[in-house]
Amino acid sequence: MNQGDPRRTGHSDLLGASSPSPSYDGAMSHPFFLTVAYAGAAFHGWQVQSTLRSGQGDLWKALRAFDPEAPMPQGTGRTDAGVHARGQGVLVRTSRTWDPYRLLMALNAHLAPDIRVMAVHPAPEGFFPRQHAVAKRYVYRLDLGPASDPLQAAFRWHVHQSVPLALEAMAEALRPLIGTHDFTSFRCVDCVAKMPVRTIHDIRIQPVEGGVDLVFEGTSFLMHQVRIMAGTLVEVGRGRRAADSLAGVLAAKDRTRAGLTAPPEGLCLEKVWYGAQWGIGEPSPFGERLDQSR
């Protein structure tokens, strides 16, 4: 990656920032919950990097522009490089109280156009978005047109096809993935999660104009899990894999048995639900989260 890469912005000053002032340790700390959206193409993921642009790094830099001692914002999910978000939940702490709309405007005034704070609410003490998330919705978007739509290319994976994808076969294939399973076959070999067991509540195939949306809802997801499941389902749709093969892939607990990792531009973190006791957003339609490793 060269110096002209838009993901390189030199956030080493953030990683080397001084410790927050004592005002953030007690009653003077004011927590706010943000809903953040970003187009992921120019970001090297959510998590702050030493020299590469990230969603967390950009947001922290914006916050410190008017609150220099502010601690690092805490997000809900670590999206990969190139992955988008519409509903990244973030906790920030400020040294003084803010009207939520004024804080939203202040942050957005210091952010680039490809990342925006969409909503701000006071957060209850003790709330942490990553620990208290109970379910997430990711959407993987496919462009099924005869050629890649230039107005959608940044947000959809264009699937080259001589014949239409077999959506019925894909719908049959996904059924064994729903429920609580060991998803070793569908996680990146570099995944450091302690446990490969995850619960998927639902997977839906939703036709849209010019393409298809693959909707994945679950408690949490392993590194590249949604992209690997999407790539495997596309292989089924292309006739390269049998519709009844995914139960065997799941049981094998072997990454080489699953399909390709779909490219990042098609994936978006759409929504996160949190434990009802925190009063953050609407209650999860799937109930409270079971005790699974994050």
N, C-alpha and C positions, 0 to 999 in steps of 0.2 A: 504494500500500500504506500503510495507516494505522498509527498507533502500537499499535493493538490486535491487529494481525496476529500470530499465534503464531510466525511466522518472524522477527520483529524482536526481537532480544535485546541489541543494542548490544555487539558484539564488537570495537569499535574499539580497546579496550585490548589485545587480542591482537595486532592488526596493528602497534600501536605499542610492543609489548613490547621491553624491552632485549635486547641480544644475549646468547646463552647464555654462561654462565661458562666459563673455560678448561678446567674439568674435563670438558667434553663433547668436547674435541678429541683426547683421547688415551686412555690405558688406563683412566681412571676412568669412561668412558662405557660404559653397559650397554645393548645393543640387545635389544629384544623385538619379536616379531611377534605382532600381534593379529588376530583375526578379529572384525569388527564388523558388527552388524546394526542396521538402523534402518528405521522406518516413515517414508517420505519426505514425508508430507503437510505437516508443519510446518517442513520444511527447505528452504532456498533452495539446494539442491544440496549436494555434498560439500565443495567448495572453500571455504576461509575467506573471509568477507565482512567489510567494514568495519562495517556496521550490521545486517546480516541474519543470521539463524540458519543455521548450516551444520553438517554432521556433523564436519568437521575442526575447526571452531571450538569446538564443544561438547566434543570429546575433548581438545583442547589445554587448555581451561579446567579440565577435570576433572584432568588430569595435573598442571597447575601448582598445583592446590589443595594438593598434598603434595610437589611437587618444583618450586619456583617458577622455577628457571632452565632447566627442560626445553625443548628446542627443539621446533618445530612438528612434530606427527606427519605422516608421509608416507604417503599412501594409494596404492592401485593405480589406481583409476579415478575420473574426475570425473563422478559421476552428476548429472543435471539436477535442477532444482527439482521436487519432487514425486515423484521416482523413488525406489524402495525398494532396500535391499540386505540380503542375507542373508550374503554372503561378501566384504565389503569387506576387503581385506588392508591392514594398516597397520603401519608401522615406527615405534616410539617408542624414545627413548633416555632412560635414567634416570641419576641421579647415584650410585646405589648398586645393588647386586644385590638381586633380589627372588625369593622363591618365586613361580612363575607364578600359582598360584591366589590368593595374597594380593594380587598386583598386579591381577588381574582383579577381586577384591572391592573393592579400594581405588578403582579407576576407576569401577566401577558405583555405588559409594556416592555419587559426585559427578555422576552422569549422570541425566538425566530418563528416565522409563519408556519413551519411544519410541526410545531408542538404548541399545544394550547391547554390551559386550565379551563375546563368546561363548567365546573361547579365547585363551590366552596361551602362547607358547613362546619360549625364548631364540632370538635370531636370529644367524646367523653374520656376522662382520665382512665388510663389503664388499657385503652384500645390500641391494638397494633394490627395493621391491615394484613400482613402476611400470616400471623399466628391465628387471627380470628376470621379468616376467610373460610367459608363452608362449602362453596361451589363456584365454579367458573364456567363461562361459555366462550369457546373459541369457534370462529367460523373460518373455514378454508374455502376460498372462492376460485372456481374454475371458469375459464373463458373457453367456450366450446365452439366459437365461430370459425369460419373457414380460414381466417387470418387473425392475427393478434390485433385486438382493438386498441389503437394508440391512446385512447382516452381511459382505458381500463388496465393497461399493461402494468402500471405500477402497483396494482392492487389485486390482480388475478393471474393465475398460472394458465397460460394458453396451452391447451393440450392438442397437439397435432393428431389428427385422426382421419383415416381414409373412410371409416364408417362411424356412425354415431356411437358414443359410449353406451354400453348396456346398463342403463340405470337400474333396471329390475334386478339384474344379477348383483350389482353393487349393494342394493337394499337387502338382498338375501345374505350377502357375504358379511355384512356388518353385525348381524345379530349376535354371534358368539362373543363379540367385544363388549357388549353391554353387561354390566354387573361388576362384581369385585373379583379381580384376577391378578395374577402375576404377569406384568406386562414387559418382562425382560426382552422378549422378541421385538418389542416396539419401542425400545429406548436406545439412545445413542450410546456407543461404547464408552464415551467420555462422561456419561452421566454419573454423578457422585451421590445420588440419593441413597440413603441407607437401606431403604426397602423398595422393591419394585412393585409392590401391591398397590393398586389404585382402584377406585370405584368410578365407573362411567354410568351415569344415569340415563343418558339418551344420546343417540346419534341419528340425525335426520338428513335426508337428501332433499333439498328444496330447489326445484327448477326456477330460474329467473331468466329474464330476457338476455339472450346471448350466452347463457351458461348455467352453472349449477353451484349452489352453496352447500357445503358439507358442514353441518352444525354438530359440534361436540360439546356435551355438558357433563361435568364430572366434579368430584371433590377437588382434585388437583391432577396435574399431569407431569410425567417424567420429561427429561430433556429430549426434545425432538419427537415426543410421542405422537402428537397430533399430526405432524408432518409425515411421519412414517406410516401412520394409519391412512392418511389421505393418499400417499403414494401407492400403498398396497391396494386400496380400493380402486384407484385409477387403473392399475394393472388388471384387476378383475373386469372392469368396464371395457378394457381393450381386448379382452379375451385371452390374455397372457397368463391368467391364473384362474383356477376353478372357483366358482362361487361358494362351494362347500369346503374350501381349503383352510379358512382362517382359524377354525377351531384347532386344527393340527398345528398351525403356526404358533398359536398362543400356547399350546401345551408343550411345544418344543423348548421354549425358553432359550431361544437362539436367534440373535439378531440377523444372522445370515438367511434365515428362513422367511423373513418378511420382505416387503418390497422396498423400492427406492425412497429416499427422503425427499419429499416434495419441496420445491424451492420456497424460500421464506416470504416472497412478496405476496403470496396468496393468503397468508395467515394473519388473522387479527384477533386480539383479545377483546372481545365485545362487552363482556359483563362479568361482574363479580358479586356474589352474595356473601353477606357477613352474618355472624351469629345474631339472632334476633334480640338478645339482651343488650346489644350495643346501640340499637336504634339507628343504624346506618343503612339507609336505603330500604327497599322492600324485603320482607322475609323470604328466605329461600323456599322455592316450591318443593325442594327435595328434603326438607327438614334439616336438622343439625348434622354437622359432620361427624363421622366416625373417627376414632383415634387411629389415623394413618400417618406414616412418616411424610414430611414435606420435602 
